[in-house]
């Protein structure tokens, strides 16, 4: 019993949870959770079930504390907080079936953008192959679609951005017709005056005599 | 960038942006320090697309926009910005060791008759302006700043600066260190000692001015009072330096013997025909709390503040801050003084110093204490590609040595989901070139 208590205390201290601040309900809950880990192990599936339970059982524990208890990152725990039980089990099934479950980090966006731009005719499977070659992670097409959409790299967003934008009204409709200018009348048998050189002033550019 | 966005948000609360130049003015002032742009007129030659996007637009800003924004900063708005962006949380409930010092910025104007001050680096009395700063010696960060004309001394600002640190930082205890400039007259020393009496958790230590009549008294102290302390030499093989310490009391001008203040005389014995060096220190700390050699070692930490000023000068170009005298004054012999531009850019330099120190700390123990120029060379001024999609601005850096050290900082930045308002709220994403990336065949 003492050994179990010591291991529990160690588990809690690793998660930076002060035992003396826990309520009686939280203490009981964490004892059961610890017993679950002891019995079922700390593999992915056990951790996933445990984290899903702890996140949704109204334990008043903080998300960061639960993340530290089950050994996942704080953003991951926060993401799992929004998932239903069905989605959690589906994710575990995907993983068990060997389907791609790699994670696309935001910092992959640069190389992927470069690849997409330099390989205009690349399919999504080419991009997935590129990701696997580069970072050694096999990601699903759905994950890739979400990633590309998030950073504006998907085909639809790119097509929309590069398409010429139609203006609200045709330019000819708004443009007012030029006013007809009256031609200068030239008396007959007189030379036509030469046009002034460009950028010259209309008036005289030398100072007139003072008197 | 996240830090700069926070400063921008604070500035938008503090400044009345009548001409709409605040964003470009502030961001350009910040990022020109990051990249090491020496003078504002170099903006005319800038064509870098990355720099333009850092500065709040798609094109590089004009120096007229930025200069106009800087010149019209009012002092009370700048004071509010400084107050809100100061890292006072570093002092809260801590035992703080803080140094206060001045940095002299020489001015070579002949047209305007501005106040003169002593420039220690040039060893002469010349036209100048000054920035007074407070520096936390424990964390190595600047805490406050005040811009003044050149004829203002540390003595004039010592008490207000300490009071600001006490009221804003609320430390558990504060030990304030001053150079001799804070005690040029005995009245200045007494003002600080009175402040220390008002605040029981405040201690003050300052180097005493070596006035001839005081030096004569100190040199006549009996040799039995001095205790020899061996200081390590300048390098491993160098012989240790001998320092002799004595404790005495100094009576300030016009005061009684009961009001005498504790004085520690440090005599650095120099070999050969050279004269010994004398470093007298006034301190309010009690003899039973801090021994003489402990006071000396505490006071020596003040050198880190001086080093901070040197980094500001050589790496962050603090001497290029806009001048405080008003060039449109009606009487050039008595120009008006505008504290705003001088203090604002001086404070941005200090903030940049702090931010770079924070970044160095996140990069790992190998980078703690790295100078700004080192980090700029290694990490900041790096070529790369920019991809501007409808949703994000992707910064893709070319590969460089040691790029893996940036990964935690880049992951934090990307996880922060920072959006750039001047680029239609696009998300900022940074990427590194993955190592071992397979290249396409020919």
Interface residues (C-beta under 8 A of the other chain):
Chain A: X75 X105 X106 X107 X108 X109 X110 X111 X113 X114 X117 X118 X133 X134 X135 X149 X150 X151 X152 X153 X157 X158 X160 X161
Chain B: X385 X387 X389 X390 X391 X392 X394 X395 X396 X397 X407 X410 X411 X414 X415 X427 X429 X430 X431 X432 X433 X434 X437 X438 X440
